[in-house]
Amino acid sequence: MSYEMETYRPYAASRSITADELPGLYVPDREPVFSYGCDEDGAMIVSLHDGFSTVSLLHDGTWYWLEESPDSDPVEILLCGQEAWVPAGVMVRRETGLAALLLTPDLPRLLAEFTWREQ
């Protein structure tokens, strides 16, 4: 299965990419959002920003945030070209977002290696 990459600056665009291309394209310009799966069985969505990423996982019908801290204070970010509020603890390091995205095909390992918070 391939990954999808969407950008929102200067206009919205989408394309399919491979896992090999992912590290080279994982840069915060143009507000990229990466996804994998995106069907009823599950999905991974990673948004990349200057200084942080957000990671959402759909698993067993429930959405989860990947978190690096339990901080639940709401923070406003720009997500998919729209203003959104997220818990501060789910603004993870950019390299964490990439690592999670690359592990998405291995769901048991993905669930074990990171801390998840229900959305």
Wavefront OBJ file of the C-alpha trace (Angstrom):
o trace
v 0.000 0.000 0.000
v 1.281 3.475 -0.805
v 1.201 6.658 1.221
v -0.676 9.794 0.220
v 0.824 13.263 0.556
v -1.315 16.389 0.530
v -0.050 19.958 0.590
v -1.985 23.159 1.225
v 0.377 25.979 0.193
v 0.161 27.739 -2.167
v -2.787 25.521 -3.212
v -4.178 22.105 -2.312
v -2.526 19.179 -4.099
v -2.332 15.418 -3.514
v -0.118 12.597 -4.741
v 0.765 8.989 -3.965
v 4.282 8.321 -2.676
v 6.300 5.279 -1.636
v 7.902 4.567 1.727
v 11.301 5.143 0.082
v 10.269 8.676 -0.959
v 8.800 9.559 2.420
v 11.947 10.715 4.300
v 12.948 13.078 1.479
v 9.470 14.615 1.264
v 8.980 14.889 5.036
v 9.726 18.622 5.252
v 7.416 21.265 6.764
v 7.129 23.573 3.763
v 3.646 23.722 2.196
v 1.956 22.209 5.299
v 2.170 18.574 4.209
v -0.204 15.943 5.539
v 0.693 12.290 5.036
v -1.762 9.415 5.236
v -1.736 5.648 5.038
v -4.716 3.312 4.847
v -7.677 5.651 5.218
v -10.425 3.047 5.054
v -12.819 1.377 7.483
v -10.044 -0.939 8.711
v -7.837 1.897 9.885
v -5.867 4.959 8.962
v -2.809 6.965 9.921
v -2.682 10.725 9.328
v 0.433 12.785 10.103
v 0.550 16.561 9.763
v 3.939 18.231 9.623
v 4.584 21.737 10.945
v 7.588 23.912 11.793
v 8.961 22.279 14.929
v 6.349 19.541 15.481
v 4.016 16.922 13.993
v 0.594 15.605 14.920
v -0.224 11.925 14.454
v -3.751 10.483 14.344
v -4.502 6.761 14.179
v -7.852 5.111 13.449
v -7.806 1.672 15.079
v -10.796 -0.585 15.852
v -13.220 2.238 15.039
v -11.633 4.757 17.437
v -9.355 7.713 16.678
v -6.201 8.160 18.768
v -3.508 10.826 19.038
v 0.130 9.832 19.433
v 1.374 11.725 22.492
v 4.770 12.481 23.992
v 3.383 14.228 27.075
v 0.126 14.066 29.067
v -0.337 17.870 28.682
v -3.993 18.363 27.721
v -3.967 22.177 27.462
v -5.538 23.110 24.106
v -3.256 24.709 21.508
v -4.393 26.221 18.221
v -2.621 24.975 15.086
v -3.230 25.097 11.344
v -4.267 21.609 10.186
v -5.065 20.842 6.547
v -5.345 24.559 5.897
v -7.865 25.007 8.734
v -7.523 26.275 12.292
v -7.765 23.415 14.798
v -7.286 22.909 18.540
v -5.205 19.983 19.781
v -3.913 18.953 23.228
v -0.367 20.282 23.706
v 0.938 16.776 24.469
v 0.094 15.542 20.969
v 2.371 18.101 19.323
v 5.199 15.594 18.937
v 8.724 15.925 17.586
v 8.892 15.866 13.796
v 11.112 12.780 13.827
v 8.513 10.983 15.976
v 5.865 11.631 13.330
v 8.089 10.231 10.599
v 9.008 7.158 12.665
v 5.325 6.432 13.343
v 4.415 6.906 9.698
v 7.103 4.475 8.565
v 5.881 1.876 11.106
v 2.239 2.099 10.010
v 2.330 -1.140 7.959
v 3.398 -2.980 11.163
v 0.406 -2.137 13.385
v 1.346 -4.305 16.421
v 4.771 -2.662 16.583
v 3.283 0.807 16.003
v 0.886 0.337 18.928
v 3.653 -0.977 21.196
v 6.330 1.629 20.453
v 4.278 4.778 21.030
v 1.833 6.161 23.598
v -1.698 6.732 22.286
v -4.492 8.956 23.659
v -8.126 8.612 22.578
v -9.358 11.667 20.683
l 1 2 3 4 5 6 7 8 9 10 11 12 13 14 15 16 17 18 19 20 21 22 23 24 25 26 27 28 29 30 31 32 33 34 35 36 37 38 39 40 41 42 43 44 45 46 47 48 49 50 51 52 53 54 55 56 57 58 59 60 61 62 63 64 65 66 67 68 69 70 71 72 73 74 75 76 77 78 79 80 81 82 83 84 85 86 87 88 89 90 91 92 93 94 95 96 97 98 99 100 101 102 103 104 105 106 107 108 109 110 111 112 113 114 115 116 117 118 119
